[in-house]
């Protein structure tokens, strides 16, 4: 029997509690209105002393940074164009935080999707998704970890995975493989850096609605995905960001190598 889900209203925005006071945070794919942008705002609200935004879209990145500067102060928001498929740009993004004393929290949000049947998928499509979503996360984890070890910083790294790394979805072989890879990368890399007091965890959202997703996904598919959610609605991007903040904070001090689902999907 199919259960008709009645959409529940989104909850009220959760007030800040100073969980990241004084921390220096670097976030990839942080421009616009998606999860990365929500994470940047939440980190600032939680008291981060510096948030460095990275994104490939220069205009949108600058606009996002200027908006946050106007609200939280210019000294707390910096930015640099960053394509995570380019090692030099990843290093340059972290250099911005280094100039302010180093990175305490790295949020690897950059990812690329798309829809294609395995019967028709070309090598170029596969390679592009894997290079951004998985290899780009690897580059960022490696670079941030090296900086933290060098500076003797007991930092935190948070990767953005997806429930699709666990659950099959038609036309998503490349994206699912990449996100499953992010989960495995998180678990193994966490053991490598644990002796240095560095923690690495990941979030695995199911469906978070934002303009970019609506632009690249058909209305029919979005309706289908939303119908699977127990609350009958997609998550707000800030609901995913809340879990990222928790993982970045001292409240999760004993957690490393974990992948935390942020999902209301039926089993």
ABEGO torsion letter per residue (X at the ends): XBBBBBBBBBBBBBBBAGAABGBBBBBBGABEABAAAAAAAAAAAAGBABBBBBBABAAAAAAAAAAAAAAAEAAABBBBBBBAABAAAAAAAAAAAAAAGEBABBBBABBBBEBBBAAABBAAAAAAAAAAAAAAAAAAAAAAAAAAAAAGBBBBBBBBBBAAAABBBBGAAAAAAAAAAAAAAAAAAAAAAAAAGBBBBBBBBABBBBAAAAAABBAAAAAAAAAABAAGBBBBAAAAAAAAAAAABAAAAABBGBBBBBBABBX
